[in-house]
Amino acid sequence: MTQPRPPLHYLFFAAPAHGHVRPTLPVAAELVRRGHRVSYATTEPFAAEVGATGAGTVLYDPAVPDFARAAPGDSPDWLPLALTAAIAESSALLPALMERFADTRPDVVAYDTTMNPAGRLLTRLWQLPAAEFSPVFLPQRTSNPAFSLAAMLQGSPGDGAAERPAVRRFREDLTALLAGYGAADVSPLDLITGFRGLRIAFFPRAFQPGGDAFDDRHVFVGPCLDPSPPSRAWRPPADGRPVVLVSLGTSYSDRPDFFRTCVKAFADSPWHAVLTVGRRGVDPAELGPLPANVEVHRWLPHLAVLPHARVFVCQAGMGSVMEALACGTPLVLAAQAREQQMVARRAVSLGLGTEVPGGEGLTADGLLDAVGSVADDRQVHASVAGLSERIREAGGTARAADVLEVLGTG
């Protein structure tokens, strides 16, 4: 007879941004359901969502007031700016954690990969098993020759990118953080690229470029979704029109021209359009009088709409794309940032939808044509169905919790 595992204490933390916190919450809730203790370090805007999982909330004051906007997505220095923000946030988080757990350490540390400066330093200091959650593509074995992370960290001569001010600050800040925690013997390059522990990716292996090359330390569990989305939050139209859902996520919802184009595209069409513009995004009043077949919401759980949608128009954020594919919904991708462009290219290469311009190049006619084309493409539907099956096979929340239990008792 299999003996039940003893309760463990897990410490979770993630970059304070919706796309990084939300994928981890079902995993925290599942561990709590299994009888484990979870402490989750976060900032005030996420405290209610974290608390709803049953985890104990450890609040800290953020160093970066709006982490999701710390690095402009269209900047050539997006990567070093994002990494510098992660170092600043790690510097704010580490003292709070070391004080809170000075006497009683957790058994396992599980953290979002963006916060790896804090995660890797903390587990080195405490000598604990660790897992990194990844809501973004995992780094491949071959670095990008156009912007090498190793060159950034080493300041390679002759590499213009390596000596840009944003890159230099990233390198200097990381060196200072290491020295401040007694790890001056660890090079910034080793800290960032030398991780040999467990990674849990919130997408299936089939979606990762070069996915077959990753070893067993990389566990592709697929999206970890809320098991009980509020079904009463939205109802499909009574007239039976096909539904198209439109969203730019939480970080890029302040695009009134984009949403006006959407209203114009669907106004005289057979589609019923559902637009979510974000709590901090566009004021629905800015979009003018709405036709009867277009509805606009500040916020609506996408999982309440996607099972009814023929197409999802989105910004190609990994979380949004995975929600759609889990529901079997084809994609029209209007990427707003470089990281999203990578996701969009991967989705299109797998036949899961099509791309449209994310900015000024988008027209109402072009958007309507793209939505109609994807909706009617049998091959796209077949590809989406195949990827949806890969998501189901990946195991999701239950598999992530299983892996973390083994890590804590292994």
Secondary structure, DSSP 8 states (H G I E B T S, - for coil): --------EEEEE--SSHHHHGGGHHHHHHHHHTT-EEEEEE-GGGHHHHHTTT-EEEE---SSTTGGGSS-TT-TTHHHHHHHHHHHHHHHHHHHHHHHTSSS--SEEEEEGGGHHHHHHHHHHHT--EEEEESS----SS--TTS-HHHHHHT-TT-GGGGSHHHHHHHHHHHHHHHHTT-TTS-HHHHHH---SEEEESS-GGGSTTGGG--TTEEE------SS--GGG----TT---EEEEE-TTTS---HHHHHHHHHHHHTSS-EEEEE-TTTT--GGGG-S--TTEEEES---HHHHGGGEEEEEE---HHHHHHHHHTT--EEE---SHHHHHHHHHHHHTTSEEE--SSTT--HHHHHHHHHHHHH-HHHHHHHHHHHHHHHHH-HHHHHHHHHHHHHH-
